[in-house]
């Protein structure tokens, strides 16, 4: 009897985000076969954190494999980038087990999400990534593998330039305007409408209430950008400060890793950078002032591709220009 061909080995990349968990299935040559989505994943600590992340990871992986018409046993390696899984942290063994529960034959690589963010943004090359969403952090890696972080201390201790930071500053500006400590700003109305209150004096009972979701503060950021674009002085100051702080975060990473005069690619990821010139102009000016040879760039690929790159490298499979071109040409065609 003729022998049955062995199933094709596959790569899997997973990006665990606070909005959704995304997975990509690819051939070893980089061709994307399918994408899948699961629920949001976040930190593992707290009641139900492990189970929430388990459902998110399994959901994204299962959806991607189903769309690719592939089996879990075909996955040779998986790269997972997760917010709540710092390198060497106590969560890593938990994530490894979650992955192995559904991918029994795979080599599993677990890294923080900023690692896959940079790998995807740069196509696996050295550089710096700035991630500015609900939080903000900078991460960089050199050609010889040295790594550094800046920022990312969380909403109470830092996250300067994040959507939360922008929203918090907008609330403060609205409160100062209504108290007549500062001049008028259209942010006062935007804040009242956002939270459904008649006066900013009502905000403390809402914001300090147990269980208040801090994402509601982050969701103010687009309104601040809109106000800045129509010339509101307070909003323009807030967006300029955010841009300058993000530049400082990037410069902090660069100073830890590179020598003066080195050219450095800085990749901009996260929704905050979608604010446009009201943030990007002060960002670029501050970046150039702090490190003349830094070049701000858009990301080449999303973080889930960074997971694929790590998965391929775990098998010692090259992720050269041909491999990246295969990813590029197939990414938009992947069924979900």
Secondary structure, DSSP 8 states (H G I E B T S, - for coil): ---------EEEEEEE-SS-EEEEEEETTS-EEEEEEE-----S-STTHHHHHHHHHHHHHHHHHHHHT--GGGEEEEEEEETT--TT-TTHHHHHHHHHHH-TT-EEEEEEHHHHHHHHHHTS-SEEEEEESSSEEEEEE-TT--EEEEE---TTT--TTSHHHHHHHHHHHHHHHHTTSS---THHHHHHHHHT-SSGGGHHHHHTSTT--THHHHTTHHHHHHHHHTT-HHHHHHHHHHHHHHHHHHHHHHHHH--TT--EEEEEESGGGGGTHHHHHHHHHHHHHH-TTEEEEE-SS-HHHHHHHHHHHHTT----HHHHHHHHHHHTT-B-
